[in-house]
């Protein structure tokens, strides 16, 4: 790498005169940033356009889906009033159980009832009542039409008490958005028939006729089961199938996406699509935008950037030639002066005059030499400051080395140092010294059942109890090892030490940390206490042995208790 740089900078470029190097550098400096900015701007503009479409189209399809749902719920609500009405219930009862004359009257009555409820609505294409076998009860309906309606009802999935929405096309090519609804007898909740209401797609398409997203976008409702378009904007209500779109939406949802995807249509053209499901149906409101149309505006920006780049190249070339000539001539004179310098002493200064860039360069050279000289003068001060910072860092490191990394309280090393120090102080002051040794009951079983992460969390909780219980500055709570903890309580008699231990035991018990492998059903602890008047013959090993013996006695007596060792014999303390 170094050889390549040396070849370019010291051999190849040195063969080119300074003015030509300056001209080329000016051209590169002016064009490279513009080129990079153009590429970035093109990409960001494309991303921004897609993000704008994603946000705007996403909100539009959600609003249209909500409006569609309102229209659907309005039709469902009116149909529900019809199917539970006394006239409908009575006519169906007569149809199934009456004489032939009653059945004829029932058919006529239902026909009148349907005309009364839906005859005045110009957007209603079909309005039929079907019997249990999906035959149209109105005997005046053509057989071919009746068969088509029956087949549609037979193919509909189980409605499970809710209306079903689908698309129905007659043999004549008339397309309807159909609502099927079961009619149940109110007396026994048995199936009485099916309500078939066919609506003109334009009834729904008017919801989004006025929406124009631009960029050649389309807005329509698609059936997620087969990709068939249910309703489109304007007069486009064809039965086109968008299976590729439905597959892309399904893949996006499966990958955790919510309302935006991309796909290729049958002509291999890429589109961006925002979608929103219509609740209680298999339909989705979809807005598709051709990516090519979306990027047209971005391409226009790109062409403008290219034009600006060409103009900048011409201007920068002419400007660089003029500037290069104005610099190269006086620079040669400055180089000649600097070649006469025979020493690297930073006390050397350059004489300068004039107001051009060479004058400024001479001034900056003198300022640099002065700064380097001052920097050398103050180097020792900086070294001293770095030394002080290192000492502070070492102090922090020392504090970290005395802390248990898991629980955040003192570690074994800090505990041993503190116990030795407190023992000496107790000998000098002739005041009692107390030591508590705590062990978490059945902790191995806890680890085996709940895992090491839960075990670590349990130890941190116990350590927090010890930290909050040791309120005096002279008290020290430490992790002794594994699930064992210890607390040094200076200037404390046995009564206070036992009370402190009992408070800790009760606090841990009251946490009610579940422990199914403990007879208590939750995490508990056993605590051994030693509180003695120490003398010169007492050692830290003796204190630890006495406290440890008391703790093991507490465990042997059933655990979850406090036991005191007064230095002579072991006495049971409070227990639950």
C-alpha positions as CSV (number, residue, x, y, z in Angstrom):
1,X,0.0,0.0,0.0
2,X,2.8,2.4,0.9
3,X,4.7,1.6,-2.2
4,X,1.6,2.3,-4.3
5,X,1.1,5.7,-2.6
6,X,4.7,6.6,-2.9
7,X,4.6,5.8,-6.6
8,X,1.5,7.9,-7.2
9,X,2.4,10.9,-5.1
10,X,6.2,11.0,-5.4
11,X,6.8,9.7,-8.9
12,X,3.8,9.8,-11.2
13,X,2.2,13.1,-10.0
14,X,5.5,14.8,-9.5
15,X,6.0,14.5,-13.3
16,X,3.0,16.7,-13.8
17,X,3.3,20.5,-13.3
18,X,1.6,22.0,-10.3
19,X,-0.9,24.0,-12.3
20,X,-2.2,20.9,-14.1
21,X,-2.4,19.0,-10.8
22,X,-4.5,21.9,-9.5
23,X,-6.7,22.0,-12.5
24,X,-7.4,18.2,-12.2
25,X,-7.9,18.4,-8.5
26,X,-10.4,21.3,-8.9
27,X,-12.4,19.3,-11.4
28,X,-12.4,16.2,-9.2
29,X,-13.3,18.2,-6.1
30,X,-16.2,19.8,-7.8
31,X,-17.5,16.7,-9.6
32,X,-17.0,13.9,-7.2
33,X,-19.1,15.4,-4.3
34,X,-21.8,16.3,-6.9
35,X,-21.8,12.8,-8.3
36,X,-22.0,11.3,-4.8
37,X,-24.7,13.8,-3.8
38,X,-26.6,12.9,-7.0
39,X,-26.5,9.2,-6.3
40,X,-27.5,9.7,-2.6
41,X,-30.2,12.2,-3.6
42,X,-31.6,9.8,-6.2
43,X,-31.7,6.9,-3.7
44,X,-33.1,9.0,-0.9
45,X,-35.7,10.6,-3.2
46,X,-36.8,7.2,-4.3
47,X,-36.9,6.0,-0.7
48,X,-38.8,9.1,0.3
49,X,-41.3,8.7,-2.5
50,X,-41.9,5.1,-1.5
51,X,-42.2,6.1,2.2
52,X,-44.7,8.9,1.3
53,X,-46.8,6.4,-0.7
54,X,-46.6,3.9,2.1
55,X,-47.8,6.3,4.7
56,X,-50.4,8.1,2.6
57,X,-51.8,5.0,0.9
58,X,-51.7,3.1,4.1
59,X,-54.0,5.7,5.8
60,X,-56.2,5.8,2.7
61,X,-56.8,2.1,2.6
62,X,-57.5,2.0,6.4
63,X,-60.1,4.8,6.0
64,X,-61.7,3.1,3.0
65,X,-61.7,-0.2,4.9
66,X,-63.5,1.5,7.8
67,X,-66.0,3.1,5.4
68,X,-66.6,-0.3,3.8
69,X,-67.2,-1.9,7.2
70,X,-69.7,0.8,8.1
71,X,-71.6,0.2,4.9
72,X,-71.5,-3.6,5.4
73,X,-72.6,-3.3,9.1
74,X,-75.5,-1.0,8.0
75,X,-76.7,-3.6,5.5
76,X,-76.2,-6.4,8.1
77,X,-78.1,-4.5,10.7
78,X,-81.2,-3.9,8.5
79,X,-81.1,-7.5,7.3
80,X,-81.1,-8.7,10.9
81,X,-84.2,-6.7,11.7
82,X,-85.9,-8.3,8.7
83,X,-85.0,-11.9,9.4
84,X,-86.3,-11.7,13.0
85,X,-89.5,-9.8,12.1
86,X,-92.8,-11.4,12.9
87,X,-93.9,-11.3,9.2
88,X,-90.8,-13.1,8.0
89,X,-90.9,-15.7,10.8
90,X,-94.7,-16.3,10.3
91,X,-94.3,-16.6,6.5
92,X,-91.5,-19.2,6.9
93,X,-93.5,-21.1,9.4
94,X,-96.5,-21.3,7.0
95,X,-94.1,-22.2,4.1
96,X,-92.9,-25.3,5.9
97,X,-96.0,-26.4,7.9
98,X,-99.1,-25.1,6.1
99,X,-101.1,-26.4,3.2
100,X,-100.3,-25.7,-0.4
101,X,-102.5,-22.6,-0.3
102,X,-100.7,-21.4,2.8
103,X,-97.4,-22.1,1.1
104,X,-98.5,-20.0,-1.8
105,X,-99.6,-17.2,0.5
106,X,-96.3,-17.4,2.3
107,X,-94.3,-17.1,-0.9
108,X,-96.4,-14.0,-1.9
109,X,-96.0,-12.6,1.6
110,X,-92.2,-13.0,1.5
111,X,-92.0,-11.5,-1.9
112,X,-94.0,-8.4,-0.8
113,X,-91.8,-8.2,2.4
114,X,-88.6,-8.2,0.3
115,X,-90.0,-5.5,-2.0
116,X,-91.1,-3.4,0.9
117,X,-87.6,-3.6,2.5
118,X,-85.4,-3.5,-0.6
119,X,-87.5,-2.5,-3.6
120,X,-86.9,1.2,-3.3
121,X,-83.1,0.9,-3.3
122,X,-81.6,1.3,-6.8
123,X,-78.3,-0.3,-5.7
124,X,-80.0,-3.6,-4.9
125,X,-79.7,-6.2,-7.8
126,X,-81.2,-9.3,-6.2
127,X,-83.3,-9.9,-3.1
128,X,-84.3,-13.5,-2.4
129,X,-85.3,-15.8,0.5
130,X,-83.9,-19.3,0.1
131,X,-85.3,-22.4,1.8
132,X,-83.2,-24.9,3.7
133,X,-82.1,-26.5,0.4
134,X,-81.1,-23.1,-1.0
135,X,-83.9,-22.9,-3.5
136,X,-85.4,-19.5,-4.1
137,X,-88.9,-19.4,-2.5
138,X,-90.2,-16.9,-5.1
139,X,-91.7,-19.2,-7.8
140,X,-91.6,-16.5,-10.4
141,X,-87.8,-16.6,-10.6
142,X,-86.3,-18.2,-13.7
143,X,-85.0,-21.7,-13.1
144,X,-81.5,-20.8,-14.5
145,X,-81.2,-17.9,-12.2
146,X,-82.4,-20.0,-9.3
147,X,-79.8,-22.7,-10.0
148,X,-77.0,-20.1,-10.0
149,X,-78.2,-18.6,-6.7
150,X,-78.4,-22.1,-5.2
151,X,-74.9,-23.0,-6.4
152,X,-73.6,-19.8,-4.9
153,X,-75.2,-20.5,-1.5
154,X,-74.0,-24.1,-1.6
155,X,-70.4,-23.0,-2.2
156,X,-70.4,-20.5,0.6
157,X,-68.5,-21.5,3.7
158,X,-70.1,-22.1,7.1
159,X,-71.2,-18.7,8.3
160,X,-71.2,-19.6,12.0
161,X,-74.0,-17.2,12.8
162,X,-72.4,-14.2,10.9
163,X,-73.4,-13.0,7.4
164,X,-71.2,-14.1,4.5
165,X,-70.0,-11.7,1.8
166,X,-69.0,-12.8,-1.6
167,X,-69.2,-11.9,-5.4
168,X,-71.9,-13.4,-7.6
169,X,-72.2,-13.2,-11.4
170,X,-75.3,-14.1,-13.3
171,X,-75.3,-15.9,-16.6
172,X,-75.9,-12.5,-18.3
173,X,-72.7,-11.2,-16.8
174,X,-74.3,-9.0,-14.1
175,X,-72.0,-8.8,-11.1
176,X,-73.2,-8.4,-7.6
177,X,-71.7,-8.1,-4.1
178,X,-73.8,-10.6,-2.2
179,X,-74.6,-10.9,1.5
180,X,-75.9,-14.3,2.7
181,X,-77.5,-14.6,6.1
182,X,-79.0,-17.5,7.8
183,X,-82.6,-17.1,9.0
184,X,-83.3,-19.0,12.2
185,X,-86.7,-19.7,13.9
186,X,-86.8,-17.7,17.1
187,X,-88.7,-20.4,18.9
188,X,-86.2,-23.3,18.5
189,X,-83.2,-21.6,16.8
190,X,-83.5,-24.1,13.9
191,X,-82.5,-23.1,10.3
192,X,-85.5,-21.6,8.5
193,X,-83.8,-20.4,5.3
194,X,-81.2,-18.0,3.9
195,X,-81.4,-14.3,3.0
196,X,-79.7,-13.5,-0.3
197,X,-79.1,-9.8,-1.0
198,X,-77.1,-8.8,-4.1
199,X,-75.8,-5.2,-4.3
200,X,-74.4,-3.3,-7.2
201,X,-70.6,-2.9,-6.8
202,X,-70.9,0.8,-7.6
203,X,-72.7,1.1,-4.2
204,X,-69.3,0.5,-2.6
205,X,-67.0,1.9,-5.3
206,X,-68.5,5.3,-4.6
207,X,-66.7,5.2,-1.3
208,X,-63.3,5.7,-2.9
209,X,-64.2,7.3,-6.3
210,X,-63.0,10.6,-5.0
211,X,-59.6,9.3,-3.7
212,X,-56.7,10.0,-6.1
213,X,-53.2,9.0,-4.8
214,X,-51.6,10.1,-8.1
215,X,-48.7,8.2,-9.7
216,X,-51.2,6.0,-11.6
217,X,-52.4,4.3,-8.4
218,X,-55.4,2.0,-8.3
219,X,-57.7,1.5,-5.3
220,X,-59.9,-1.7,-5.1
221,X,-61.2,-4.4,-2.8
222,X,-59.8,-7.9,-3.4
223,X,-60.9,-11.3,-2.0
224,X,-57.9,-12.8,-0.1
225,X,-59.1,-16.3,-0.9
226,X,-58.8,-16.3,-4.6
227,X,-57.4,-12.9,-5.5
228,X,-60.5,-11.8,-7.4
229,X,-61.3,-8.1,-7.4
230,X,-64.6,-7.4,-5.6
231,X,-65.0,-3.7,-6.1
232,X,-62.9,-1.2,-8.0
233,X,-62.9,2.6,-8.3
234,X,-64.8,4.2,-11.2
235,X,-66.6,1.9,-13.6
236,X,-63.9,-0.9,-13.5
237,X,-65.8,-3.7,-11.8
238,X,-64.3,-6.6,-13.8
239,X,-63.5,-10.0,-12.3
240,X,-59.8,-9.6,-12.7
241,X,-57.7,-11.9,-10.5
242,X,-54.7,-10.5,-8.5
243,X,-53.3,-13.8,-7.3
244,X,-49.7,-12.4,-7.3
245,X,-50.8,-9.5,-5.1
246,X,-52.6,-11.8,-2.6
247,X,-49.6,-14.1,-2.5
248,X,-47.3,-11.2,-1.8
249,X,-49.6,-9.9,1.0
250,X,-49.7,-13.3,2.6
251,X,-45.9,-13.6,2.5
252,X,-45.5,-10.1,4.0
253,X,-47.9,-10.9,6.8
254,X,-46.2,-14.2,7.5
255,X,-42.9,-12.4,7.8
256,X,-44.3,-9.9,10.3
257,X,-45.3,-7.1,8.0
258,X,-48.5,-5.1,8.6
259,X,-49.8,-3.0,5.8
260,X,-47.3,-2.6,2.9
261,X,-45.7,-4.9,0.3
262,X,-44.3,-5.1,-3.2
263,X,-45.1,-7.5,-6.0
264,X,-44.9,-8.1,-9.8
265,X,-48.0,-8.1,-12.0
266,X,-48.6,-10.4,-14.9
267,X,-46.5,-8.2,-17.1
268,X,-43.5,-8.4,-14.7
269,X,-43.9,-4.8,-13.7
270,X,-43.2,-4.1,-10.1
271,X,-45.8,-2.4,-7.9
272,X,-46.0,-1.1,-4.4
273,X,-49.2,-2.1,-2.5
274,X,-50.8,-0.8,0.8
275,X,-53.5,-3.0,2.2
276,X,-56.0,-3.1,5.1
277,X,-58.3,-6.0,5.9
278,X,-62.1,-5.4,6.2
279,X,-63.1,-7.0,9.6
280,X,-65.4,-10.0,9.5
281,X,-64.8,-10.7,5.8
282,X,-62.1,-12.2,3.6
283,X,-61.7,-8.9,1.7
284,X,-58.9,-6.4,1.8
285,X,-58.8,-2.8,0.6
286,X,-55.7,-2.5,-1.6
287,X,-53.9,0.5,-3.2
288,X,-51.3,-0.3,-5.8
289,X,-48.8,2.1,-7.3
290,X,-46.5,1.3,-10.3
291,X,-43.0,1.7,-9.2
292,X,-42.0,3.0,-12.6
293,X,-44.6,5.8,-12.3
294,X,-43.5,6.6,-8.8
295,X,-39.8,6.9,-9.8
296,X,-40.6,9.2,-12.8
297,X,-40.3,12.3,-10.5
298,X,-37.1,10.9,-9.1
299,X,-35.7,10.4,-12.6
300,X,-36.5,14.0,-13.4
301,X,-34.5,15.1,-10.4
302,X,-31.6,12.8,-11.6
303,X,-31.6,14.4,-15.0
304,X,-31.5,17.9,-13.5
305,X,-28.5,16.8,-11.3
306,X,-26.7,15.5,-14.5
307,X,-27.3,18.9,-16.2
308,X,-26.1,20.8,-13.2
309,X,-23.0,18.5,-13.1
310,X,-22.1,19.3,-16.7
311,X,-22.4,23.0,-16.1
312,X,-20.3,22.7,-13.0
313,X,-17.7,20.8,-14.9
314,X,-17.3,23.6,-17.5
315,X,-17.3,26.4,-14.9
316,X,-14.9,24.5,-12.6
317,X,-12.5,23.7,-15.4
318,X,-12.2,27.4,-16.5
319,X,-12.0,28.6,-12.9
320,X,-9.4,26.0,-11.9
321,X,-7.2,27.0,-14.8
322,X,-7.2,30.7,-13.8
323,X,-6.7,29.9,-10.1
324,X,-3.9,27.3,-10.8
325,X,-1.9,29.9,-12.7
326,X,-2.4,32.5,-10.0
327,X,-1.1,30.1,-7.4
328,X,1.6,28.2,-9.2
329,X,3.8,31.2,-10.1
330,X,4.1,32.7,-6.6
331,X,4.3,29.2,-5.1
332,X,7.4,28.5,-7.0
333,X,9.0,31.6,-5.5
334,X,7.9,30.4,-2.0
335,X,9.4,27.0,-2.6
336,X,12.7,28.6,-3.7
337,X,12.8,30.5,-0.4
338,X,12.1,27.3,1.7
339,X,14.8,25.4,-0.1
340,X,17.3,27.8,1.3
341,X,16.5,26.6,4.8
342,X,19.3,24.4,6.1
343,X,17.9,23.5,9.6
344,X,14.7,22.1,11.1
345,X,14.8,24.5,14.1
346,X,11.2,25.6,14.8
347,X,12.6,29.1,15.8
348,X,13.1,29.9,12.2
349,X,10.5,32.3,10.8
350,X,9.6,33.2,7.2
351,X,9.5,36.8,6.0
352,X,6.3,37.6,4.1
353,X,4.5,40.5,2.5
354,X,1.4,41.1,0.5
355,X,-2.2,40.0,1.0
356,X,-2.6,37.0,-1.2
357,X,-2.8,33.2,-0.3
358,X,1.0,32.8,-0.3
359,X,1.1,35.5,2.4
360,X,-1.5,33.7,4.4
361,X,0.5,30.4,4.0
362,X,3.6,32.1,5.3
363,X,1.7,33.4,8.3
364,X,0.3,30.0,9.0
365,X,3.8,28.4,8.7
366,X,5.1,30.8,11.4
367,X,2.1,30.2,13.6
368,X,2.6,26.4,13.3
369,X,6.2,26.7,14.2
370,X,5.3,28.7,17.3
371,X,2.6,26.2,18.3
372,X,5.0,23.3,18.0
373,X,7.5,25.0,20.2
374,X,4.9,25.8,22.8
375,X,3.6,22.2,22.6
376,X,7.1,20.9,23.4
377,X,7.3,23.3,26.3
378,X,4.0,22.1,27.8
379,X,4.6,18.4,27.1
380,X,5.8,17.6,30.6
381,X,2.6,19.2,32.0
382,X,0.5,17.0,29.8
383,X,2.4,13.9,30.8
384,X,1.8,14.8,34.5
385,X,-1.9,15.3,33.8
386,X,-2.1,11.9,32.1
387,X,-0.3,10.3,35.1
388,X,-2.9,11.7,37.5
389,X,-5.7,10.4,35.2
390,X,-4.0,7.0,35.3
391,X,-3.9,7.0,39.1
392,X,-7.6,7.8,39.2
393,X,-8.3,5.0,36.8
394,X,-6.3,2.6,39.0
395,X,-8.3,3.7,42.0
396,X,-11.6,2.9,40.2
397,X,-10.1,-0.4,39.1
398,X,-9.2,-1.2,42.7
399,X,-12.8,-0.5,43.8
400,X,-14.1,-2.8,41.1
401,X,-11.7,-5.6,42.2
402,X,-13.3,-5.4,45.7
403,X,-16.9,-5.9,44.4
404,X,-18.7,-9.1,43.5
405,X,-19.6,-8.9,39.9
406,X,-22.8,-10.8,40.2
407,X,-24.4,-9.2,43.3
408,X,-22.8,-5.8,43.4
409,X,-21.8,-6.1,47.1
410,X,-18.3,-6.7,48.5
411,X,-16.5,-9.8,47.4
412,X,-14.5,-12.3,49.4
413,X,-11.3,-10.3,49.1
414,X,-12.9,-7.1,50.4
415,X,-14.6,-9.1,53.2
416,X,-11.3,-10.7,54.4
417,X,-9.6,-7.2,54.5
418,X,-12.6,-5.6,56.3
419,X,-12.9,-8.4,58.9
420,X,-9.2,-8.2,59.7
421,X,-9.4,-4.4,60.1
422,X,-12.6,-4.5,62.2
423,X,-11.1,-7.2,64.5
424,X,-8.1,-5.0,65.2
425,X,-10.3,-2.0,65.8
426,X,-12.5,-4.0,68.2
427,X,-9.4,-5.1,70.2
428,X,-8.4,-1.5,70.5
429,X,-11.8,-0.1,71.4
430,X,-12.8,-3.1,73.6
431,X,-16.2,-3.1,72.0
432,X,-18.0,-6.3,70.8
433,X,-17.9,-7.4,67.2
434,X,-20.7,-9.4,65.5
435,X,-20.5,-11.5,62.4
436,X,-23.5,-13.0,60.5
437,X,-23.0,-16.0,58.2
438,X,-26.0,-16.6,55.9
439,X,-26.7,-19.5,53.5
440,X,-29.6,-19.8,51.1
441,X,-31.6,-23.0,51.9
442,X,-31.7,-25.7,49.2
443,X,-30.1,-23.4,46.7
444,X,-28.6,-26.3,44.6
445,X,-32.1,-27.6,44.2
446,X,-33.3,-24.1,43.2
447,X,-30.6,-23.9,40.6
448,X,-31.4,-27.4,39.2
449,X,-35.1,-26.6,38.9
450,X,-35.2,-23.0,37.8
451,X,-31.8,-22.7,36.0
452,X,-28.7,-20.7,36.7
453,X,-30.2,-17.4,35.4
454,X,-33.0,-17.6,38.0
455,X,-30.4,-18.7,40.6
456,X,-28.3,-15.6,39.8
457,X,-31.4,-13.4,40.1
458,X,-32.2,-14.9,43.5
459,X,-28.7,-14.2,44.8
460,X,-28.9,-10.6,43.6
461,X,-32.2,-10.2,45.4
462,X,-30.7,-11.6,48.6
463,X,-27.7,-9.3,48.2
464,X,-30.1,-6.3,47.9
465,X,-31.8,-7.3,51.2
466,X,-28.4,-7.5,52.9
467,X,-27.3,-4.1,51.4
468,X,-30.5,-2.3,52.6
469,X,-30.3,-4.0,56.0
470,X,-26.7,-2.9,56.6
471,X,-27.4,0.8,57.1
472,X,-24.4,1.8,59.2
473,X,-21.2,2.9,57.5
474,X,-19.2,0.4,59.6
475,X,-21.4,-2.6,58.5
476,X,-20.3,-4.6,55.5
477,X,-22.3,-7.1,53.6
478,X,-20.3,-9.4,51.3
479,X,-20.7,-12.5,49.2
480,X,-18.7,-15.1,51.0
481,X,-18.9,-17.7,48.3
482,X,-21.6,-19.5,46.2
483,X,-24.9,-19.0,48.0
484,X,-23.2,-17.9,51.3
485,X,-23.1,-14.3,52.4
486,X,-21.6,-12.6,55.5
487,X,-22.2,-9.4,57.3
488,X,-19.7,-7.7,59.6
489,X,-21.5,-5.7,62.3
490,X,-19.1,-3.5,64.3
491,X,-19.8,-2.5,67.9
492,X,-22.8,-4.7,68.2
493,X,-23.9,-7.0,71.0
494,X,-25.7,-10.3,70.5
495,X,-29.2,-8.9,71.0
496,X,-28.8,-6.4,68.2
497,X,-27.0,-8.9,65.9
498,X,-29.8,-11.5,66.4
499,X,-32.4,-8.8,65.7
500,X,-30.6,-7.8,62.5
501,X,-30.3,-11.4,61.4
502,X,-34.0,-12.1,62.2
503,X,-34.9,-9.0,60.1
504,X,-32.9,-10.3,57.2
505,X,-34.4,-13.8,57.5
506,X,-37.9,-12.4,57.6
507,X,-37.3,-10.1,54.7
508,X,-36.1,-12.9,52.5
509,X,-38.9,-15.1,53.6
510,X,-41.5,-12.4,52.9
511,X,-40.3,-12.1,49.3
512,X,-42.1,-15.4,48.7
513,X,-39.8,-16.4,45.9
514,X,-41.3,-19.7,44.7
515,X,-39.1,-22.8,45.4
516,X,-41.0,-26.0,44.9
517,X,-38.1,-28.2,46.0
518,X,-38.0,-26.5,49.4
519,X,-40.4,-27.8,52.2
520,X,-41.3,-24.1,52.8
521,X,-42.5,-23.7,49.2
522,X,-40.3,-20.5,48.7
523,X,-36.8,-19.3,49.1
524,X,-35.5,-19.1,52.8
525,X,-32.2,-18.7,54.5
526,X,-30.3,-20.0,57.6
527,X,-28.2,-17.5,59.5
528,X,-25.5,-18.1,62.1
529,X,-24.6,-15.3,64.4
530,X,-21.5,-14.7,66.5
531,X,-21.2,-11.6,68.8
532,X,-18.2,-11.7,71.1
533,X,-15.8,-9.4,73.0
534,X,-12.6,-10.0,71.1
535,X,-9.0,-9.9,72.5
536,X,-5.5,-10.3,71.1
537,X,-5.8,-14.1,71.0
538,X,-8.9,-14.0,68.7
539,X,-8.3,-14.5,65.0
540,X,-10.5,-14.0,61.9
541,X,-10.4,-17.8,61.4
542,X,-11.9,-18.3,64.9
543,X,-14.7,-15.8,64.2
544,X,-15.5,-17.4,60.8
545,X,-15.4,-20.9,62.4
546,X,-17.8,-19.9,65.2
547,X,-20.2,-18.1,62.7
548,X,-20.0,-21.0,60.3
549,X,-20.8,-23.5,63.1
550,X,-23.9,-21.5,64.1
551,X,-25.1,-21.4,60.5
552,X,-24.7,-25.1,60.1
553,X,-26.6,-25.7,63.3
554,X,-29.4,-23.5,62.0
555,X,-29.5,-25.7,58.9
556,X,-29.5,-28.9,60.9
557,X,-32.3,-27.7,63.1
558,X,-34.6,-27.3,60.1
559,X,-33.4,-24.2,58.2
560,X,-35.1,-20.9,57.9
561,X,-33.9,-19.8,61.3
562,X,-31.3,-17.8,63.2
563,X,-28.8,-19.4,65.6
564,X,-26.5,-17.5,68.0
565,X,-23.0,-18.7,68.9
566,X,-21.8,-16.7,71.9
567,X,-18.3,-18.1,71.7
568,X,-18.7,-20.8,74.3
569,X,-21.7,-22.9,73.2
570,X,-24.3,-22.6,70.5
571,X,-27.8,-21.4,71.4
572,X,-30.9,-21.5,69.1
573,X,-32.3,-18.2,68.2
574,X,-35.6,-17.2,66.6
575,X,-37.1,-19.6,64.2
576,X,-40.3,-20.0,62.2
